[in-house]
Amino acid sequence: MKIPATIDEFIEMKENFKISQDKIKKFFYFHNEENDEYLKVPYSPLINKYKEYFDKITTTIILNEKEYKKYKFSPKKISNDIYGTTELWSMILYINNCKSITDFNLYKIKLFYPDQINDLINEIFIFENE
């Protein structure tokens, strides 16, 4: 496997991500009996529980000035460019110790290897549903 050193090399490795936020996060559901509506509240993303596995497929990329300006405050954009979906934006924030997009103002960004993240999440999802 080639180890990417730049954002462009990561984008070249891009695979279409096939898992939604609903599968990479767990949710509480609250039911309002008066109007029969449900409130869905996210908690405990899978990355918390399986952090050591995600760490194995994570690397750090140093952005150049052009890339920094392009991705500053834009984890959804970098997720879409690298993984072909915006679904991983919250996990990108998490691994970079960012509490919100306003913290995503980094020259050094941790990212998942594009050719490995989909398989890992699928394996975890299968394990979780056994």
TORZA-707102 format. One record per residue: residue in three letters; chain; z, y, x of N, C-alpha, C, O in turn. Coordinates in nm, 3 decimals. Each point is the difference from the previous one (the first is absolute). Layout:
<sites>
ALA	A	Z	Y	X	Z	Y	X	Z	Y	X	Z	Y	X
...
</sites>
This chain:
<sites>
MET	A	0.000	-0.118	0.083	0.000	0.118	-0.083	0.000	0.125	0.088	0.077	0.010	0.095
LYS	A	-0.164	0.081	-0.128	-0.004	0.128	0.070	0.114	0.088	-0.050	0.020	0.012	-0.121
ILE	A	0.055	0.048	0.212	0.109	0.087	-0.039	-0.054	0.143	-0.009	-0.038	0.057	0.102
PRO	A	0.035	0.000	-0.223	-0.056	0.134	-0.015	0.089	0.107	0.063	0.122	-0.010	-0.004
ALA	A	-0.185	0.109	0.063	0.075	0.107	0.066	-0.023	0.134	-0.068	0.074	0.096	0.025
THR	A	-0.173	-0.089	-0.111	-0.031	0.126	-0.068	-0.014	-0.025	-0.149	-0.013	-0.114	-0.044
ILE	A	0.015	0.221	-0.033	-0.020	-0.011	-0.145	-0.138	-0.057	-0.029	-0.014	-0.085	-0.088
ASP	A	-0.088	0.129	0.160	-0.135	-0.051	-0.024	-0.007	-0.151	0.021	-0.067	-0.069	-0.076
GLU	A	0.136	0.018	0.177	0.002	-0.144	0.023	0.073	-0.073	-0.113	-0.038	-0.111	-0.037
PHE	A	0.142	0.173	-0.017	0.069	-0.059	-0.115	-0.094	-0.005	-0.120	-0.006	-0.101	-0.070
ILE	A	-0.066	0.209	0.047	-0.090	0.006	-0.114	-0.109	-0.106	0.012	-0.041	-0.057	-0.101
GLU	A	-0.006	0.030	0.221	-0.099	-0.105	0.021	0.053	-0.137	-0.040	-0.077	-0.087	-0.040
MET	A	0.208	0.067	0.051	0.062	-0.128	-0.035	0.028	-0.013	-0.149	0.045	-0.105	-0.046
LYS	A	-0.071	0.210	-0.029	0.040	0.008	-0.141	-0.044	-0.121	-0.081	-0.114	-0.046	0.008
GLU	A	0.208	-0.003	-0.085	-0.029	-0.102	-0.101	0.040	0.061	-0.133	0.092	0.081	-0.006
ASN	A	-0.159	-0.119	-0.099	0.038	0.052	-0.131	0.132	-0.063	-0.041	0.015	-0.122	-0.006
PHE	A	0.078	0.208	-0.023	0.134	-0.042	-0.038	-0.001	-0.038	-0.147	-0.052	0.075	-0.083
LYS	A	0.107	-0.189	0.050	-0.013	-0.052	-0.136	0.132	-0.008	-0.075	0.008	-0.066	-0.103
ILE	A	0.095	0.130	0.153	0.131	-0.011	-0.063	0.045	0.139	-0.043	-0.017	0.097	0.073
SER	A	0.074	-0.089	-0.191	0.042	0.130	-0.053	0.146	0.029	0.029	0.075	-0.088	0.040
GLN	A	-0.037	0.214	-0.062	0.139	0.043	0.018	0.094	-0.086	-0.084	0.115	-0.023	0.039
ASP	A	-0.161	-0.024	-0.154	0.084	-0.083	-0.085	0.044	-0.128	0.071	0.104	-0.056	-0.032
LYS	A	-0.183	0.010	0.128	0.034	-0.123	0.069	0.077	0.024	0.129	0.069	-0.091	0.047
ILE	A	-0.078	0.210	0.010	0.073	0.024	0.124	0.132	0.072	-0.023	0.073	0.029	0.095
LYS	A	-0.043	-0.002	-0.220	0.129	0.057	-0.035	0.058	-0.078	-0.117	-0.072	-0.059	-0.080
LYS	A	0.204	0.059	0.073	0.067	-0.058	-0.116	0.039	0.115	-0.092	0.020	0.113	0.044
PHE	A	-0.009	-0.144	-0.172	0.028	0.105	-0.099	0.112	-0.042	-0.093	0.015	-0.118	-0.033
PHE	A	0.064	0.215	-0.009	0.092	-0.015	-0.111	-0.075	0.049	-0.124	-0.077	0.095	0.007
TYR	A	0.102	-0.160	-0.119	-0.059	0.044	-0.126	0.113	0.035	-0.096	0.089	-0.081	-0.025
PHE	A	-0.095	0.201	-0.027	0.097	0.045	-0.099	-0.070	0.013	-0.133	-0.107	0.061	-0.010
HIS	A	0.168	-0.118	-0.093	-0.061	0.001	-0.132	0.074	0.098	-0.091	0.122	-0.009	-0.015
ASN	A	-0.196	0.101	-0.044	0.055	0.092	-0.099	-0.030	-0.060	-0.136	-0.114	0.001	-0.046
GLU	A	0.217	-0.053	-0.018	-0.019	-0.070	-0.127	-0.039	0.093	-0.114	-0.061	-0.043	-0.098
GLU	A	0.097	0.171	0.109	-0.033	0.095	-0.107	-0.150	0.019	-0.017	-0.050	0.006	-0.112
ASN	A	-0.021	0.003	0.223	-0.145	0.020	-0.010	-0.079	-0.115	0.061	-0.123	0.007	0.010
ASP	A	0.191	-0.112	0.031	-0.060	-0.121	0.057	-0.085	0.030	0.124	-0.102	-0.064	0.023
GLU	A	0.146	0.161	0.057	-0.069	0.032	0.125	0.078	-0.057	0.117	0.121	-0.020	-0.006
TYR	A	-0.195	-0.007	0.113	0.059	-0.053	0.122	-0.015	0.102	0.113	-0.102	0.067	0.012
LEU	A	0.205	-0.059	0.069	-0.004	0.083	0.119	0.001	-0.094	0.120	0.088	-0.085	0.013
LYS	A	-0.185	0.101	0.074	-0.014	-0.085	0.117	0.046	0.080	0.122	-0.059	0.104	0.031
VAL	A	0.164	-0.152	0.038	0.057	0.071	0.114	-0.010	-0.090	0.124	0.054	-0.110	0.002
PRO	A	-0.124	0.159	0.103	-0.013	-0.083	0.121	0.130	-0.006	0.080	0.077	0.095	0.003
TYR	A	-0.056	-0.209	0.062	0.112	-0.017	0.092	-0.037	-0.111	0.098	-0.088	-0.081	-0.028
SER	A	0.152	0.078	0.139	-0.010	-0.107	0.099	-0.142	-0.050	0.026	-0.037	-0.109	-0.044
PRO	A	-0.043	0.188	0.117	-0.133	-0.052	0.035	0.012	-0.125	0.089	0.099	-0.017	0.070
LEU	A	-0.199	-0.067	-0.075	0.001	-0.124	0.078	0.020	0.024	0.149	0.057	-0.084	0.070
ILE	A	-0.102	0.199	-0.023	0.014	0.029	0.143	0.147	0.004	0.042	0.032	-0.031	0.115
ASN	A	0.056	0.070	-0.205	0.144	-0.002	0.033	0.047	-0.142	0.027	0.071	-0.025	0.098
LYS	A	-0.110	-0.066	-0.182	0.047	-0.137	0.008	-0.064	-0.077	0.116	0.063	-0.088	0.059
TYR	A	-0.188	0.121	-0.026	-0.075	-0.075	0.101	-0.039	0.089	0.119	-0.106	-0.017	0.060
LYS	A	0.192	0.110	-0.027	-0.029	0.097	0.104	-0.041	-0.064	0.132	-0.094	0.047	0.064
GLU	A	0.162	-0.153	-0.022	-0.032	-0.062	0.128	-0.142	-0.056	0.004	-0.061	-0.005	0.106
TYR	A	0.007	-0.037	-0.221	-0.136	-0.050	-0.005	-0.101	0.115	0.005	-0.104	-0.010	0.065
PHE	A	0.136	0.118	-0.134	-0.086	0.118	0.004	0.000	0.063	0.139	-0.103	0.049	0.046
ASP	A	0.217	-0.051	0.021	0.008	0.055	0.136	-0.097	-0.070	0.095	-0.052	0.063	0.092
LYS	A	0.028	-0.191	-0.113	-0.088	-0.077	0.088	-0.147	0.043	-0.012	-0.079	-0.024	0.091
ILE	A	0.044	0.086	-0.203	-0.139	0.041	-0.018	-0.012	0.153	-0.003	-0.092	0.055	-0.060
THR	A	0.185	0.011	0.124	0.003	0.146	0.005	-0.022	0.048	0.142	0.050	-0.059	0.096
THR	A	-0.125	0.166	-0.082	-0.024	0.062	0.129	0.004	0.151	-0.016	-0.001	0.052	-0.112
THR	A	0.006	0.018	0.224	0.004	0.147	-0.003	-0.132	0.055	0.052	-0.052	-0.043	0.103
ILE	A	0.000	0.139	-0.176	-0.124	0.068	0.036	0.034	0.147	0.026	0.075	0.062	-0.075
ILE	A	-0.131	-0.007	0.182	0.018	0.143	0.029	-0.125	0.072	-0.048	-0.112	-0.028	0.045
LEU	A	0.132	0.122	-0.136	-0.111	0.074	-0.057	-0.046	0.113	0.090	0.081	0.063	0.068
ASN	A	-0.210	-0.038	-0.067	-0.049	0.119	0.068	0.016	0.118	-0.097	0.042	-0.019	-0.114
GLU	A	-0.075	0.137	0.158	0.022	0.120	-0.082	-0.078	-0.004	-0.132	0.052	0.037	-0.105
LYS	A	-0.176	-0.083	0.111	-0.083	-0.009	-0.120	0.059	-0.099	-0.101	0.008	0.029	-0.119
GLU	A	0.033	-0.145	0.169	0.061	-0.102	-0.087	0.132	0.050	-0.057	0.029	-0.021	-0.118
TYR	A	0.050	0.087	0.201	0.128	0.055	-0.047	-0.021	0.095	-0.117	0.069	-0.010	-0.101
LYS	A	-0.164	0.100	0.114	-0.028	0.096	-0.108	-0.051	-0.071	-0.126	0.032	0.040	-0.112
LYS	A	-0.110	-0.144	0.132	-0.055	-0.074	-0.113	0.107	-0.076	-0.078	-0.004	-0.004	-0.123
TYR	A	0.102	-0.056	0.194	0.098	-0.086	-0.065	0.138	0.063	-0.021	0.087	-0.061	-0.060
LYS	A	-0.068	0.182	0.109	0.128	0.069	-0.018	0.031	0.010	-0.150	-0.081	0.050	-0.078
PHE	A	0.198	-0.098	0.039	0.047	-0.002	-0.139	-0.088	-0.087	-0.091	0.003	0.018	-0.122
SER	A	-0.080	-0.111	0.178	-0.095	-0.078	-0.081	0.008	-0.150	0.026	-0.097	-0.060	0.046
PRO	A	0.211	-0.003	-0.076	0.007	-0.145	0.021	-0.097	-0.077	-0.091	-0.044	-0.109	0.036
LYS	A	0.012	0.165	-0.152	-0.097	-0.068	-0.087	-0.139	0.002	0.062	-0.074	-0.098	-0.012
LYS	A	0.039	0.206	0.077	-0.132	0.011	0.064	-0.012	-0.099	0.116	-0.101	-0.069	0.014
ILE	A	0.205	0.062	0.069	-0.007	-0.094	0.112	0.001	-0.144	-0.050	-0.067	-0.086	0.057
SER	A	0.141	0.059	-0.163	0.000	-0.133	-0.060	-0.139	-0.035	-0.052	-0.049	-0.111	0.023
ASN	A	-0.014	0.203	-0.091	-0.133	-0.026	-0.054	-0.103	-0.017	0.112	-0.084	-0.090	-0.007
ASP	A	0.090	0.174	0.109	-0.097	-0.009	0.110	0.015	-0.129	0.079	-0.100	-0.059	0.041
ILE	A	0.223	0.014	-0.020	0.022	-0.117	0.085	-0.003	-0.131	-0.078	-0.055	-0.100	0.048
TYR	A	0.113	0.100	-0.167	0.014	-0.125	-0.075	-0.092	-0.011	-0.121	-0.006	-0.103	-0.066
GLY	A	-0.068	0.212	0.037	-0.091	-0.003	-0.114	0.069	0.017	-0.133	-0.059	-0.026	-0.105
THR	A	0.184	0.070	0.106	0.078	0.022	-0.122	0.113	0.096	0.032	0.042	0.013	0.115
THR	A	0.007	0.054	-0.218	0.117	0.087	0.018	0.130	-0.076	-0.022	0.108	0.058	0.015
GLU	A	-0.115	-0.185	-0.049	0.118	-0.078	-0.038	0.108	-0.010	0.108	0.116	-0.024	-0.033
LEU	A	-0.151	0.043	0.159	0.099	-0.017	0.107	0.065	0.130	0.044	0.077	0.000	0.097
TRP	A	-0.105	0.110	-0.165	0.052	0.129	0.046	0.153	0.002	0.008	0.055	0.058	0.094
SER	A	0.014	-0.118	-0.189	0.147	0.003	0.002	0.055	-0.086	0.114	0.104	0.032	0.057
MET	A	-0.173	-0.140	-0.025	0.043	-0.084	0.112	-0.025	0.071	0.133	0.078	-0.015	0.094
ILE	A	-0.185	0.092	-0.086	-0.026	0.080	0.120	0.110	0.103	0.019	0.047	0.021	0.111
LEU	A	-0.006	0.044	-0.219	0.112	0.094	0.009	0.125	-0.072	0.050	0.070	0.050	0.089
TYR	A	-0.042	-0.166	-0.145	0.120	-0.076	0.034	0.005	-0.036	0.148	0.102	0.022	0.066
ILE	A	-0.210	-0.078	-0.012	0.002	-0.045	0.139	0.003	0.116	0.098	0.033	-0.017	0.118
ASN	A	-0.068	0.137	-0.167	0.004	0.119	0.084	0.126	0.084	-0.025	0.009	0.114	0.044
ASN	A	0.086	-0.173	-0.114	0.128	0.067	-0.030	-0.019	0.135	-0.068	0.071	0.096	0.030
CYS	A	-0.166	-0.091	-0.122	-0.027	0.122	-0.076	0.052	-0.021	-0.142	-0.031	-0.101	-0.064
LYS	A	0.108	0.195	0.016	0.055	-0.011	-0.135	-0.098	0.051	-0.106	0.009	-0.038	-0.116
SER	A	-0.102	0.124	0.157	-0.100	0.052	-0.092	-0.124	0.039	0.080	-0.001	-0.006	0.123
ILE	A	-0.104	0.046	-0.195	-0.122	0.038	0.070	0.020	0.125	0.085	-0.076	0.023	0.094
THR	A	0.175	0.058	-0.127	0.025	0.120	0.081	0.054	-0.036	0.139	-0.006	0.081	0.091
ASP	A	0.059	-0.201	-0.076	0.045	-0.048	0.131	-0.114	-0.062	0.081	0.013	-0.022	0.120
PHE	A	-0.124	-0.006	-0.187	-0.113	-0.065	0.066	-0.082	0.104	0.075	-0.110	0.039	-0.040
ASN	A	0.168	0.004	0.150	-0.054	0.108	0.082	0.013	-0.048	0.145	0.072	0.060	0.080
LEU	A	-0.144	-0.168	-0.047	0.023	-0.073	0.124	-0.127	-0.013	0.084	-0.110	-0.015	-0.052
TYR	A	0.128	0.022	0.183	-0.108	-0.031	0.092	0.000	-0.148	0.035	-0.106	-0.057	0.028
LYS	A	0.223	-0.005	-0.030	0.013	-0.144	0.025	0.030	-0.067	-0.133	0.103	0.026	-0.062
ILE	A	-0.195	-0.111	0.019	0.014	-0.065	-0.131	0.003	-0.151	0.017	-0.083	-0.058	0.071
LYS	A	0.179	-0.003	-0.136	0.005	-0.147	-0.004	-0.087	-0.045	-0.116	0.005	0.055	-0.110
LEU	A	-0.086	-0.157	0.138	-0.089	-0.056	-0.101	-0.001	-0.151	0.010	0.033	-0.057	0.104
PHE	A	-0.070	-0.008	-0.213	-0.017	-0.144	-0.003	-0.141	-0.034	0.048	-0.094	0.075	-0.026
TYR	A	0.080	-0.187	0.095	-0.133	-0.045	0.037	-0.079	-0.029	-0.128	0.045	-0.081	-0.082
PRO	A	-0.159	0.144	0.064	-0.077	-0.017	-0.124	-0.043	-0.143	-0.026	-0.014	-0.040	-0.116
ASP	A	-0.008	-0.037	0.220	-0.047	-0.138	-0.021	0.115	-0.098	-0.024	-0.025	-0.120	-0.012
GLN	A	0.150	0.168	0.006	0.114	-0.089	-0.019	0.088	0.034	-0.119	0.071	-0.087	-0.051
ILE	A	-0.073	0.211	0.005	0.094	0.043	-0.105	-0.024	-0.072	-0.132	0.096	-0.040	-0.066
ASN	A	-0.220	0.024	0.026	-0.030	-0.065	-0.128	0.050	-0.144	-0.002	0.060	-0.044	-0.098
ASP	A	-0.084	-0.030	0.207	0.046	-0.139	0.008	0.152	-0.010	-0.005	0.055	-0.086	-0.069
LEU	A	0.013	0.175	0.141	0.146	-0.003	0.000	0.056	0.027	-0.140	0.089	-0.071	-0.045
ILE	A	-0.141	0.172	-0.021	0.051	0.030	-0.135	-0.032	-0.113	-0.096	0.083	-0.033	-0.085
ASN	A	-0.198	-0.027	0.097	-0.033	-0.116	-0.085	0.096	-0.115	0.025	0.046	-0.064	-0.095
GLU	A	-0.015	0.036	0.221	0.094	-0.109	0.033	0.139	0.030	-0.056	0.065	-0.089	-0.056
ILE	A	-0.019	0.213	0.070	0.130	0.038	-0.054	0.000	-0.012	-0.151	0.096	-0.049	-0.059
PHE	A	-0.204	0.093	-0.003	-0.009	-0.006	-0.146	0.006	-0.146	-0.048	0.067	-0.030	-0.099
ILE	A	-0.136	-0.059	0.168	0.005	-0.143	-0.036	0.143	-0.052	0.018	0.051	-0.071	-0.087
PHE	A	0.012	0.104	0.198	0.138	-0.044	0.025	0.095	0.053	-0.107	0.087	-0.073	-0.048
GLU	A	-0.102	0.199	0.012	0.088	0.062	-0.101	-0.014	-0.066	-0.137	0.096	-0.003	-0.077
ASN	A	-0.213	-0.050	0.048	-0.024	-0.058	-0.133	0.019	-0.150	-0.005	-0.029	-0.063	-0.102
GLU	A	0.077	0.004	0.210	0.026	-0.145	-0.003	0.128	-0.030	-0.071	0.038	-0.117	-0.013
</sites>
